[in-house]
């Protein structure tokens, strides 16, 4: 029997997240079922409506999704004691980064809370719970309990990624909501196709993490190896891929402020829609069909102009971080989180190769992205001006802009 005051309807995409996409006073979303069920009622068989206009209370939810059962007794402890705090802190963190303009008071806490929310959101969907049960052969109870630990499985590599927040403030298209909001995109991994041999799509060099922070803001995380060498084989495993390991990030290097063009927002929406399990939503009905407004591009060509890449001119070619503590102890790692006992720690051959590819990639990125909006980084780094000047000099020398142009990169 259920305990008193137990919740029944569990949202795998929180209502607060859905409400953040509502605009113009609207209280409802257009909710599209990509695989509407066929229902049989007596002799009558019919297909449920694919498109509905519902409030967040009715979208992206399932009865007793996180219910734990012990004999005849049930509890919603996972929903209230785990997802409750993660969602409360996550809502504030998403709001902080939605309008991010550089490191400020509270950024560190918001970063940690956002990591926790991203991890929980990635593993809380019906699809991912079912996958966990199948892969590890867990009972429903054990799979739900495992979520409270496994939600941190991506945290280390997310922390070591290049972070960029892009915007859709200057175009009509806005980002949509998916039942898989924390989406992995790899041009070699078409949703529904053959899964990767190691079963871990995220750990491959070419996999980006895409997460809309709202209708006009989207977080994109890129593995450092891809930023250094955009021509890398996207199927190769990321260097020193690992989970549940300590790491460090410089929060002043988060990129922000880039305004996407209309077709770029539509391409992200196409990725979100194709990667959804079953449902997507938006306050704008037309936004649910990005393919209608987007000239045909195959999955492998969606990022052919490198629009998902962060600005490489503003990605420092770091070689490692060392931290000293008051007690005299030190802790350090190289750019891929490898520590001194790792056999490839500070691998000079790799660095020399990546340095060459990085410089080539910066120049090619400038050519492909010429005339487009550029990301910024925190002004305290003094890296904005220097990076823009170097890129502008390259564009002038390459003949892309006349010598008298003041700021061709703007």
C-alpha positions as CSV (number, residue, x, y, z in Angstrom):
1,X,0.0,0.0,0.0
2,X,1.3,3.5,-0.7
3,X,2.5,5.7,2.2
4,X,0.3,8.7,3.1
5,X,0.7,11.8,0.8
6,X,2.6,9.9,-1.8
7,X,3.0,11.5,-5.2
8,X,1.7,9.5,-8.2
9,X,2.5,11.6,-11.3
10,X,6.3,11.9,-11.7
11,X,7.8,14.3,-14.3
12,X,11.0,13.1,-16.0
13,X,11.2,16.6,-17.5
14,X,10.4,19.0,-14.6
15,X,7.5,21.4,-14.8
16,X,9.8,24.3,-13.8
17,X,11.9,23.5,-16.9
18,X,8.9,23.4,-19.2
19,X,7.5,26.6,-17.8
20,X,10.8,28.4,-18.6
21,X,10.0,28.0,-22.3
22,X,6.5,29.6,-22.1
23,X,6.4,33.0,-23.6
24,X,3.9,35.8,-24.1
25,X,1.7,34.8,-21.2
26,X,1.0,31.3,-22.6
27,X,0.3,28.6,-20.0
28,X,0.4,25.7,-22.4
29,X,2.7,23.9,-24.8
30,X,2.2,22.1,-28.1
31,X,3.1,18.5,-27.2
32,X,4.0,16.2,-30.0
33,X,4.0,12.4,-29.8
34,X,6.5,11.1,-32.3
35,X,5.1,7.6,-32.0
36,X,1.4,7.8,-31.0
37,X,0.0,4.5,-29.7
38,X,-2.6,2.4,-31.4
39,X,-5.3,1.6,-28.9
40,X,-8.0,-1.1,-29.1
41,X,-11.3,-0.5,-27.3
42,X,-13.5,-3.5,-27.9
43,X,-13.9,-3.9,-31.7
44,X,-12.6,-0.4,-32.3
45,X,-9.0,0.3,-33.0
46,X,-7.6,3.8,-33.3
47,X,-4.4,5.9,-33.0
48,X,-4.1,8.5,-30.3
49,X,-3.7,12.1,-31.3
50,X,-0.1,13.0,-32.1
51,X,-0.4,16.7,-31.2
52,X,-2.0,18.1,-28.1
53,X,-2.1,21.5,-26.4
54,X,-1.4,20.9,-22.7
55,X,0.0,22.5,-19.7
56,X,3.3,21.4,-18.1
57,X,1.4,19.4,-15.5
58,X,0.4,16.9,-18.3
59,X,3.6,16.8,-20.3
60,X,6.7,14.6,-19.9
61,X,5.3,12.6,-17.0
62,X,4.4,9.0,-16.1
63,X,2.5,7.5,-13.2
64,X,4.7,6.1,-10.4
65,X,7.8,6.3,-12.6
66,X,10.1,6.6,-9.5
67,X,8.1,4.5,-7.1
68,X,10.0,2.0,-5.0
69,X,8.1,-1.1,-4.0
70,X,8.8,-3.2,-0.9
71,X,6.3,-6.1,-0.8
72,X,2.9,-4.4,-0.5
73,X,4.4,-1.1,0.6
74,X,5.4,1.7,-1.9
75,X,7.3,4.9,-1.5
76,X,8.1,7.9,-3.6
77,X,11.4,8.7,-1.8
78,X,13.4,8.8,-5.0
79,X,11.1,11.5,-6.4
80,X,10.9,13.6,-3.2
81,X,14.2,13.1,-1.4
82,X,16.5,12.8,-4.5
83,X,15.0,14.5,-7.5
84,X,13.3,17.2,-5.3
85,X,16.5,18.8,-4.1
86,X,18.3,18.3,-7.4
87,X,15.5,20.0,-9.2
88,X,15.3,23.0,-6.8
89,X,19.0,23.6,-7.0
90,X,19.0,22.9,-10.7
91,X,16.3,25.4,-11.5
92,X,18.4,28.2,-9.9
93,X,21.6,27.0,-11.7
94,X,19.8,26.9,-15.1
95,X,18.6,30.4,-14.5
96,X,22.1,31.5,-13.6
97,X,23.6,30.2,-16.8
98,X,20.7,31.1,-19.1
99,X,21.7,34.8,-18.9
100,X,25.4,34.2,-18.2
101,X,27.7,37.1,-19.0
102,X,30.9,36.0,-17.2
103,X,32.0,34.8,-13.8
104,X,30.1,36.4,-11.0
105,X,29.2,35.7,-7.4
106,X,27.5,32.3,-7.1
107,X,28.9,31.0,-10.4
108,X,30.9,28.2,-8.7
109,X,27.9,26.9,-6.7
110,X,25.7,27.2,-9.8
111,X,28.2,25.3,-11.8
112,X,28.2,22.4,-9.4
113,X,24.4,22.4,-9.1
114,X,24.0,22.5,-12.9
115,X,26.4,19.5,-13.2
116,X,24.2,17.6,-10.7
117,X,21.0,18.5,-12.6
118,X,22.4,17.6,-16.0
119,X,23.5,14.2,-14.7
120,X,20.2,13.5,-13.0
121,X,18.2,14.7,-16.1
122,X,20.3,12.4,-18.4
123,X,19.5,9.2,-16.4
124,X,15.9,9.9,-15.2
125,X,14.0,9.4,-18.4
126,X,11.9,6.2,-18.9
127,X,14.2,5.2,-21.8
128,X,17.4,5.5,-19.7
129,X,15.9,3.7,-16.7
130,X,14.9,0.8,-19.0
131,X,18.4,0.7,-20.5
132,X,20.0,0.6,-17.1
133,X,17.8,-2.4,-16.2
134,X,18.6,-4.2,-19.4
135,X,22.4,-3.5,-19.4
136,X,23.1,-4.4,-15.8
137,X,20.2,-6.7,-15.3
138,X,18.8,-4.8,-12.3
139,X,15.4,-5.0,-10.7
140,X,13.3,-1.9,-11.0
141,X,14.0,-1.0,-7.4
142,X,17.8,-1.5,-7.8
143,X,17.9,0.6,-11.0
144,X,16.1,3.5,-9.4
145,X,18.5,3.3,-6.4
146,X,21.5,3.2,-8.7
147,X,20.4,6.5,-10.3
148,X,21.3,8.3,-7.1
149,X,24.9,7.4,-7.7
150,X,25.2,6.9,-11.4
151,X,23.9,10.4,-12.2
152,X,27.5,11.6,-11.6
153,X,28.9,9.3,-14.2
154,X,29.4,12.1,-16.8
155,X,30.5,14.8,-14.3
156,X,34.3,14.5,-14.7
157,X,34.3,14.7,-18.5
158,X,31.7,17.4,-18.6
159,X,33.9,19.4,-16.2
160,X,36.9,19.0,-18.6
161,X,34.9,20.0,-21.7
162,X,34.8,23.4,-23.3
163,X,31.6,25.1,-22.2
164,X,29.7,27.5,-24.4
165,X,26.3,29.1,-24.0
166,X,24.8,30.2,-27.4
167,X,21.7,32.2,-28.0
168,X,18.6,32.6,-30.3
169,X,17.7,36.1,-29.3
170,X,18.0,37.6,-32.8
171,X,16.0,35.1,-34.8
172,X,12.5,33.8,-35.0
173,X,13.3,30.2,-34.3
174,X,13.6,29.2,-30.6
175,X,14.8,26.1,-28.9
176,X,12.3,23.2,-28.3
177,X,11.9,20.9,-25.3
178,X,12.7,17.2,-25.7
179,X,12.0,14.2,-23.5
180,X,15.8,13.7,-23.7
181,X,16.8,17.3,-22.8
182,X,20.5,16.5,-22.2
183,X,21.2,15.3,-25.7
184,X,24.4,13.7,-27.1
185,X,25.2,14.5,-30.7
186,X,27.9,12.7,-32.7
187,X,27.7,13.0,-36.5
188,X,28.7,9.3,-36.7
189,X,26.0,8.2,-34.3
190,X,22.6,8.5,-36.0
191,X,19.8,8.0,-33.4
192,X,18.2,4.6,-33.9
193,X,21.3,3.3,-35.7
194,X,23.9,0.8,-34.5
195,X,25.1,1.7,-31.0
196,X,28.8,2.2,-30.3
197,X,30.8,-1.0,-29.7
198,X,31.7,0.0,-26.1
199,X,28.1,1.1,-25.4
200,X,29.3,4.6,-24.4
201,X,28.5,7.3,-27.0
202,X,29.5,10.1,-24.7
203,X,33.1,9.2,-24.2
204,X,33.9,9.5,-27.9
205,X,35.8,12.5,-29.1
206,X,33.2,13.8,-31.5
207,X,30.2,13.7,-29.1
208,X,28.9,17.0,-28.0
209,X,26.4,17.6,-25.2
210,X,23.5,19.9,-26.1
211,X,21.1,21.2,-23.4
212,X,18.7,24.1,-24.0
213,X,18.6,26.4,-21.0
214,X,15.5,28.0,-22.2
215,X,13.9,29.1,-25.5
216,X,16.7,31.5,-26.3
217,X,19.8,29.9,-24.6
218,X,21.5,26.6,-25.1
219,X,24.5,25.0,-23.5
220,X,27.0,23.1,-25.7
221,X,29.8,21.1,-24.2
222,X,32.7,19.9,-26.5
223,X,35.5,17.6,-25.6
224,X,38.9,19.4,-25.5
225,X,40.3,17.0,-28.1
226,X,37.8,18.0,-30.7
227,X,38.3,21.7,-30.0
228,X,42.1,21.1,-30.6
229,X,41.6,19.0,-33.6
230,X,38.2,19.4,-35.4
231,X,39.3,16.8,-37.9
232,X,39.6,14.1,-35.2
233,X,37.9,10.8,-35.9
234,X,34.7,11.4,-34.0
235,X,34.4,7.6,-33.1
236,X,37.7,7.5,-31.3
237,X,37.5,7.2,-27.4
238,X,38.4,10.4,-25.6
239,X,41.8,10.6,-24.0
240,X,41.7,9.4,-20.4
241,X,37.9,8.9,-20.4
242,X,36.8,8.2,-16.8
243,X,34.1,8.8,-14.3
244,X,33.9,9.7,-10.6
245,X,37.3,11.3,-10.6
246,X,38.4,14.7,-9.2
247,X,39.2,17.4,-11.7
248,X,39.4,21.2,-12.1
249,X,37.9,23.8,-14.4
250,X,38.6,27.4,-15.0
251,X,35.1,29.0,-14.9
252,X,36.4,32.2,-16.5
253,X,36.9,30.3,-19.8
254,X,33.2,29.6,-20.3
255,X,32.2,31.1,-23.6
256,X,29.0,33.1,-24.0
257,X,27.2,35.7,-26.0
258,X,27.2,34.1,-29.5
259,X,24.0,34.7,-31.4
260,X,23.0,31.8,-33.7
261,X,21.5,32.3,-37.1
262,X,18.0,31.0,-37.9
263,X,19.2,27.8,-39.7
264,X,21.6,27.0,-36.8
265,X,18.8,27.1,-34.2
266,X,16.7,24.9,-36.6
267,X,19.7,22.4,-36.8
268,X,19.9,22.1,-33.1
269,X,16.1,21.6,-32.9
270,X,16.5,18.8,-35.6
271,X,19.1,17.2,-33.4
272,X,16.8,17.4,-30.3
273,X,13.9,16.0,-32.2
274,X,15.7,13.2,-33.8
275,X,17.3,12.3,-30.5
276,X,14.1,12.3,-28.6
277,X,12.6,9.1,-27.5
278,X,9.0,10.0,-28.1
279,X,7.9,13.5,-27.1
280,X,8.9,17.1,-27.9
281,X,7.2,20.3,-27.0
282,X,7.1,24.1,-27.7
283,X,4.8,27.0,-27.2
284,X,5.1,27.5,-31.0
285,X,3.5,24.6,-33.0
286,X,5.6,25.3,-36.1
287,X,8.8,24.9,-34.0
288,X,8.0,21.1,-33.6
289,X,8.7,20.6,-37.3
290,X,12.2,22.2,-37.9
291,X,12.7,19.9,-40.9
292,X,10.0,21.9,-42.8
293,X,12.1,25.1,-42.7
294,X,15.5,23.6,-42.9
295,X,17.2,22.9,-46.3
296,X,18.1,19.2,-46.4
297,X,21.2,18.2,-44.6
298,X,22.2,14.7,-43.8
299,X,23.0,13.9,-40.2
300,X,26.7,13.8,-40.9
301,X,26.5,17.3,-42.4
302,X,24.5,19.1,-39.7
303,X,27.8,20.6,-38.3
304,X,29.7,20.8,-41.5
305,X,30.4,24.5,-40.9
306,X,31.5,23.9,-37.4
307,X,28.8,26.0,-35.8
308,X,28.7,23.7,-32.8
309,X,32.4,24.3,-32.1
310,X,33.4,26.9,-29.5
311,X,35.6,29.7,-30.7
312,X,39.0,28.1,-30.7
313,X,40.8,31.5,-30.7
314,X,39.4,31.8,-27.1
315,X,40.3,28.3,-26.0
316,X,43.7,28.4,-24.2
317,X,46.1,25.6,-25.1
318,X,46.6,24.6,-21.5
319,X,49.1,22.0,-20.5
320,X,48.0,21.3,-16.9
321,X,46.9,22.7,-13.6
322,X,48.7,22.5,-10.2
323,X,47.0,23.4,-6.9
324,X,48.8,24.0,-3.6
325,X,47.0,23.7,-0.3
326,X,47.7,25.4,3.1
327,X,49.1,22.2,4.6
328,X,51.9,22.2,1.9
329,X,50.4,19.4,-0.2
330,X,49.8,19.8,-3.9
331,X,47.5,18.2,-6.5
332,X,47.9,18.4,-10.2
333,X,46.8,17.0,-13.5
334,X,47.6,17.7,-17.2
335,X,45.1,18.9,-19.7
336,X,43.3,15.6,-19.9
337,X,43.1,14.9,-16.2
338,X,46.1,12.6,-16.3
339,X,48.1,12.6,-13.1
340,X,51.9,12.0,-12.7
341,X,51.5,8.2,-12.4
342,X,49.6,8.0,-15.6
343,X,51.8,6.5,-18.4
344,X,50.7,9.3,-20.8
345,X,51.0,12.1,-18.3
346,X,52.1,15.3,-20.1
347,X,52.6,13.4,-23.3
348,X,54.8,15.7,-25.4
349,X,54.3,13.9,-28.6
350,X,50.6,14.3,-28.3
351,X,50.9,18.0,-27.4
352,X,53.2,18.7,-30.4
353,X,50.7,17.1,-32.8
354,X,47.7,18.8,-31.2
355,X,49.4,22.2,-31.2
356,X,49.9,22.0,-35.0
357,X,46.3,20.8,-35.5
358,X,45.0,23.4,-33.1
359,X,46.6,26.3,-35.1
360,X,45.3,24.8,-38.4
361,X,41.9,24.4,-36.9
362,X,41.7,28.0,-35.7
363,X,42.4,29.3,-39.1
364,X,39.9,27.0,-40.8
365,X,37.3,27.9,-38.2
366,X,37.9,31.6,-38.9
367,X,37.3,30.9,-42.6
368,X,34.1,28.9,-42.1
369,X,32.7,31.2,-39.5
370,X,33.7,34.5,-41.1
371,X,31.0,37.2,-40.6
372,X,29.1,35.2,-38.0
373,X,28.5,36.2,-34.3
374,X,31.5,35.4,-32.0
375,X,31.5,34.1,-28.4
376,X,33.1,36.1,-25.6
377,X,35.0,34.9,-22.5
378,X,35.3,36.6,-19.1
379,X,36.9,40.0,-19.4
380,X,39.2,39.3,-16.4
381,X,41.2,36.9,-18.6
382,X,42.1,39.7,-21.0
383,X,41.8,37.1,-23.7
384,X,38.9,38.6,-25.7
385,X,40.8,41.5,-27.2
386,X,44.0,39.5,-27.9
387,X,42.1,36.6,-29.5
388,X,40.0,38.9,-31.7
389,X,43.1,40.8,-32.8
390,X,45.0,37.7,-33.8
391,X,41.9,36.4,-35.7
392,X,41.4,39.7,-37.4
393,X,45.1,39.8,-38.5
394,X,44.8,36.3,-40.0
395,X,41.6,37.3,-41.9
396,X,43.2,40.4,-43.3
397,X,46.4,38.5,-44.3
398,X,44.2,35.9,-46.0
399,X,42.4,38.5,-48.0
400,X,39.0,37.9,-46.4
401,X,38.6,41.5,-45.4
402,X,40.2,44.7,-46.6
403,X,43.2,46.1,-44.6
404,X,41.2,49.2,-43.5
405,X,38.4,47.2,-41.8
406,X,38.4,48.0,-38.1
407,X,37.0,44.8,-36.6
408,X,36.2,42.1,-39.2
409,X,35.6,39.6,-36.5
410,X,32.7,41.5,-34.9
